[in-house]
């Protein structure tokens, strides 16, 4: 007696669409759990909102850096008497202790105190999405200064790895923010509108973190050089690859000795190479082999490293567009270009970017030796015009002024709360 035949790879008892339905079910359960916790935490709203308190968070409390840092410094400059009311989210005890040693008013995000603080702060400044379960009040001002700039890695629902849950997640997240802030019209459309489906207010002030790059920063350059013991007259090339999921981006790929040699040949001075792994990298902290290589992985501020560096080598990181604001050379080393485009995705292919790029060490060496500064600057100028660049030296000040006016006169999420 013949039985029914299964198609290849189909498990007994499974039907077409079963996996999709299972993922959808899991997404709904996960979202319901987050909503349930969020609604439970609204009991903390019995305490009044304090509009004088400001909470800053970078990468979920993992760093004191990026745009929230520069907004914080502007608050300190303009209203130093209120410094005890400026708080920093710190992810875990170790990070919290480290931030406190730096003189910051840090609060552990894993504590009840943090939940109490978040629910009473009149202003919250972040550089990525906050935890879904955190409830945001109607008159609380939460500003999301998204940390990417320009057409780099895809994010949100446009990312290759986007899930059913992500679409639901962003729909709930979008109710939490008084505004997003971007550095160019490209990000307003492709990141905020298309990737996150955010339809609220978007401020095109320029990223506050880039204000330091667009102002004289000789003191910052000297500070970094002293931190790494780099002598005057020696160039600094910063190698800062982005993260890969569970993969070491360096293994057997970058020849630090050769890169330093061609830098010296092209730019006419000795060079050291600073290596900085992405903060989200796993297992990618091993330095490239060779003399003159310095470990910058634990240096807290990427923008300060950019200020001090003469050349940047990266891959798909938005630091390329930050560094280009200074007019200094940017090279893209992309040995996994096709795989990254397939697995993660880029808004624009590498070939469309204005920066010299190569897929192997010999190609990178040739790109450095053939670097034409005049042609490079013209390509960057046209690129910035195409993406609708809005960066400026006063971006941090504009952000501060908007926050103070919004908190004092209008409140935050005037239509919804979540």
WOHU-V107313 format. One record per residue. N is the residue number from 1. SS is DSSP state (a for helix, b for strand, c for the rest). PSI is psi in whole degrees, -180 to 180 (* if undefined). Layout:
((N:SS:PSI) (N:SS:PSI))
//
This chain:
((1:c:121) (2:c:145) (3:c:171) (4:c:140) (5:c:137) (6:c:145) (7:c:161) (8:c:129) (9:c:-7) (10:c:131) (11:c:149) (12:c:134) (13:c:-5) (14:c:154) (15:c:155) (16:c:134) (17:c:-6) (18:a:-44) (19:a:-41) (20:a:-45) (21:a:-37) (22:a:-43) (23:a:-39) (24:a:-41) (25:a:-46) (26:a:-39) (27:a:-42) (28:a:-41) (29:a:-46) (30:a:-42) (31:a:-39) (32:a:-37) (33:a:-43) (34:a:-42) (35:a:-41) (36:a:-45) (37:a:-41) (38:a:-46) (39:a:-36) (40:a:-38) (41:a:-13) (42:a:-12) (43:a:-24) (44:a:-10) (45:a:-3) (46:a:-23) (47:c:139) (48:c:150) (49:c:134) (50:b:104) (51:b:-11) (52:b:-18) (53:b:138) (54:b:130) (55:b:132) (56:b:142) (57:b:129) (58:b:124) (59:c:55) (60:c:35) (61:c:16) (62:c:-18) (63:b:160) (64:c:90) (65:c:-170) (66:a:-165) (67:a:-39) (68:a:-35) (69:a:-45) (70:a:-26) (71:a:-42) (72:a:-46) (73:a:-33) (74:a:-39) (75:a:-44) (76:a:-40) (77:a:-42) (78:a:-34) (79:c:65) (80:a:-26) (81:a:-17) (82:a:11) (83:a:-34) (84:a:-14) (85:a:5) (86:b:121) (87:b:154) (88:b:131) (89:b:134) (90:b:119) (91:c:92) (92:c:164) (93:a:-43) (94:a:-46) (95:a:-39) (96:a:-46) (97:a:-40) (98:a:-45) (99:a:-38) (100:a:-35) (101:a:-24) (102:c:-3) (103:c:11) (104:c:151) (105:c:76) (106:b:146) (107:b:129) (108:b:123) (109:c:-12) (110:c:17) (111:c:159) (112:a:-34) (113:a:-37) (114:a:-43) (115:a:-42) (116:a:-41) (117:a:-47) (118:a:-40) (119:c:-8) (120:c:-11) (121:b:128) (122:b:-30) (123:b:135) (124:b:127) (125:b:121) (126:b:167) (127:c:12) (128:c:-178) (129:c:144) (130:c:169) (131:c:134) (132:c:-32) (133:c:-7) (134:c:123) (135:c:136) (136:c:130) (137:c:162) (138:c:-40) (139:c:16) (140:c:136) (141:b:107) (142:b:116) (143:b:124) (144:b:106) (145:b:84) (146:c:137) (147:c:-10) (148:c:158) (149:c:129) (150:c:-178) (151:c:80) (152:c:-132) (153:b:140) (154:c:148) (155:c:173) (156:a:-144) (157:a:-10) (158:a:-9) (159:c:145) (160:c:-30) (161:c:14) (162:c:142) (163:c:173) (164:a:-40) (165:a:-38) (166:a:-43) (167:a:-42) (168:a:-40) (169:a:-49) (170:a:-32) (171:a:-39) (172:a:-41) (173:a:-40) (174:a:-18) (175:a:-11) (176:a:-15) (177:c:135) (178:c:-31) (179:b:160) (180:b:160) (181:b:134) (182:c:169) (183:c:-2) (184:b:160) (185:a:-27) (186:a:-48) (187:a:-35) (188:a:-47) (189:a:-55) (190:a:-31) (191:a:-59) (192:a:-53) (193:a:-50) (194:a:-43) (195:a:-35) (196:c:-8) (197:c:33) (198:c:127) (199:c:9) (200:c:-161) (201:c:136) (202:b:124) (203:b:122) (204:c:64) (205:c:-15) (206:c:149) (207:c:127) (208:a:-30) (209:a:-25) (210:a:-5) (211:a:-34) (212:c:-31) (213:c:-25) (214:c:3) (215:c:163) (216:c:130) (217:c:38) (218:a:-38) (219:a:-38) (220:a:-42) (221:a:-45) (222:a:-38) (223:a:-45) (224:a:-42) (225:a:-41) (226:a:-37) (227:a:-33) (228:a:2) (229:c:36) (230:c:124) (231:c:154) (232:c:142) (233:c:-9) (234:c:130) (235:b:159) (236:b:122) (237:b:126) (238:b:123) (239:b:113) (240:c:81) (241:c:156) (242:c:-180) (243:c:153) (244:b:154) (245:c:106) (246:c:27) (247:b:144) (248:c:114) (249:c:-7) (250:c:-22) (251:c:114) (252:c:22) (253:c:-50) (254:c:125) (255:c:93) (256:a:-38) (257:a:-45) (258:a:-39) (259:a:-44) (260:a:-40) (261:a:-46) (262:a:-31) (263:a:-45) (264:a:-39) (265:a:-42) (266:a:-40) (267:a:-2) (268:c:33) (269:c:160) (270:c:152) (271:b:148) (272:b:156) (273:b:124) (274:b:129) (275:b:127) (276:c:112) (277:c:152) (278:c:145) (279:c:-23) (280:c:3) (281:c:146) (282:c:126) (283:c:25) (284:c:30) (285:c:-7) (286:c:131) (287:c:149) (288:c:144) (289:c:148) (290:c:156) (291:c:157) (292:c:22) (293:b:126) (294:b:141) (295:b:111) (296:c:16) (297:c:-33) (298:c:4) (299:c:130) (300:c:-22) (301:c:111) (302:a:-36) (303:a:-36) (304:a:-37) (305:a:-39) (306:a:-40) (307:a:-39) (308:a:-19) (309:c:146) (310:c:-27) (311:b:145) (312:b:132) (313:b:122) (314:b:-161) (315:c:-80) (316:c:10) (317:c:143) (318:c:-6) (319:a:-23) (320:a:-43) (321:a:-29) (322:a:-49) (323:a:-36) (324:a:-22) (325:c:-27) (326:c:-13) (327:c:-1) (328:c:160) (329:b:140) (330:b:130) (331:b:142) (332:b:121) (333:b:106) (334:c:67) (335:c:-18) (336:c:34) (337:a:-52) (338:a:-42) (339:a:-41) (340:a:-42) (341:a:-37) (342:a:-43) (343:a:-37) (344:c:-51) (345:c:148) (346:b:146) (347:c:-41) (348:c:144) (349:c:155) (350:a:-36) (351:a:-22) (352:a:-13) (353:c:157) (354:c:2) (355:c:140) (356:b:138) (357:b:159) (358:b:152) (359:c:-6) (360:c:171) (361:a:-40) (362:a:-38) (363:a:-36) (364:a:-42) (365:a:-44) (366:a:-40) (367:a:-38) (368:a:-47) (369:a:-30) (370:c:9) (371:c:127) (372:c:106) (373:a:-42) (374:a:-46) (375:a:-38) (376:a:-48) (377:a:-36) (378:a:-40) (379:a:-42) (380:a:-41) (381:a:-47) (382:a:-38) (383:a:-47) (384:a:-36) (385:a:-40) (386:a:-38) (387:a:-1) (388:c:54) (389:b:137) (390:c:11) (391:c:149) (392:c:162) (393:c:-14) (394:c:18) (395:a:-40) (396:a:-40) (397:a:-43) (398:a:-39) (399:a:-45) (400:a:-48) (401:a:-39) (402:a:-44) (403:a:-46) (404:a:-42) (405:a:-42) (406:a:-43) (407:a:-43) (408:a:-30) (409:a:-29) (410:a:-24) (411:c:-174) (412:c:-102) (413:c:85) (414:c:-17) (415:c:-39) (416:c:165) (417:c:150) (418:c:*))
//
